[in-house]
């Protein structure tokens, strides 16, 4: 068959390397409206929900029961459920209706009713709604800081640079599991060298993650996964009740934490029960709310390839972010795992959260090149910093980052590596050499870093943990080696664990360690002239990109 030259060229376009599938509801390959999704309904008897979305209480699975008993506001449920879904959807985009009014309605809705509401919205309307419904007025951003060598000097340097660029949360993980304490310490120190008050976490197996938090090596947690079907929840060795218990363990130690979920996880694990991805994700979001957790990382996250393969899948991702905000939860709106070969497509996916703003536009912008991202790569990475900053400038949008000078970055990267070098020496960890410090100051990624002795690293980490080393020991080591300012910053981060103020919904810290949250930075958007507006000072930061023509020299 003779082929069209145009179609031959189109077939070679990056987007056609992506995976796509037609809707297959029986297996859960449907984004938002499965023919098997339940019809909204509720019945209350003697203060108890006895029927929800067409299912009687005796037929509830443990997710249904948890949502019925702990999430839905029974006092307002019958009134809320009686409202027309289209009318609720219109209230969400109506600038004359307050955020509080919408939240008061949504707290009485069932999962099926909530998705019936958002199914009325197109993506522009969802973005309009998100601008009003996100919890914190000021948008922010989170970075992934990892590398394939688990090189501590590079983690510290990348954390410092990320903080300097504007990230207010930074997350690491490990290539080798036993490196977790070392990576967590490197991230904690590097972040505070870059900018004070940056929150950090190390995403690993849950018991280890909790132990790192209790010791004071991390200041928040995120990767506590919840699922939308009972079978998948059990397959994950958990229940809504065990997750709620784990959340309480973090809160009791003053640690901010949020759950993680995402459309497509149930399909990926083979038990979607024929329901739409959005319906199952709404159950996850409602479990999070019922557990008393302040926020959620969602937006398909590591399952983005599944959601992005079906029609309306990226719309469904935006819808799940919006539903979390409708339930008054902090939203860390994914945009992390890479999913497409197409630069156009990955940018379009990000604009859904970038333009209206979310609490954290990325729950994992890769602060390293993607070859170093141990979370399997990110939708945007360190090679996109300039593009991202120019998008902010083009559209006068605050995406949480700012341009930085090369010499400033080199300086802060070197300082972070040197501070970590001193702490390692004081804590008897496998030493960081001067060569490693200099390499970290100039490195793009781990290909630019010398190798370390992994056996010695792990032996010294094991010894550190046996000694019972804590965050206070890090503070002492910093003070004793002359890095008083960094010691004071980390001590302030530990003090936050005692006051507990950053357990407020959608909390971040500023550089003076003051909490900015949904309590004292409440989103009050109700149309033009309200809500978050880019200040004159912030606009000057955003505009200051490199490579502009200096008309003064013309």
Secondary structure, DSSP 8 states (H G I E B T S, - for coil): ----HHHHHHHTSGGGGS-----BGGGTB-SS--TTS----EEEETTEEEEETTEEGGG--HHHHHIIIIIS-HHHHHHHHHS-HHHHHHHHH-TTS-HHHHHHHHTT--HHHHHHHHTT--HHHHHHHHHHH-SBSS-EEEEE---TT--HHHHHHHHHHHHHHT-SEEEE--SSGGGHHHHHHHHHHHHHHHSTT-EEEE---HHHHHHHHHHTS-SEEEEEE--SSHHHHHHTT--HHHHHHHHHHHHHTT-EEEEE--TTHHHHTT--TT--HHHHHHHHHHHHHHTT-SEEE-SSGGGHHHHTTSTTHHHHHHHHHHHHHHTT-EEE----S---S-HHHHHHHHHHHHTT--SEEEEEEESS-GGG-TTT--SS-GGGHHHHHHHHHHHT---S-----HHHHHHHHHHHHHHHHHHHHHTT-S---HHHHHHHHH-SSGGGS----HHHHHHHHHHHHHTT--HHHHHHHHHHTT-HHHHHHHHHHHHHHHH-GGGSTT-EE-TT--EESTTTSB----STT-S----HHHHHHHH--SS---GGG-
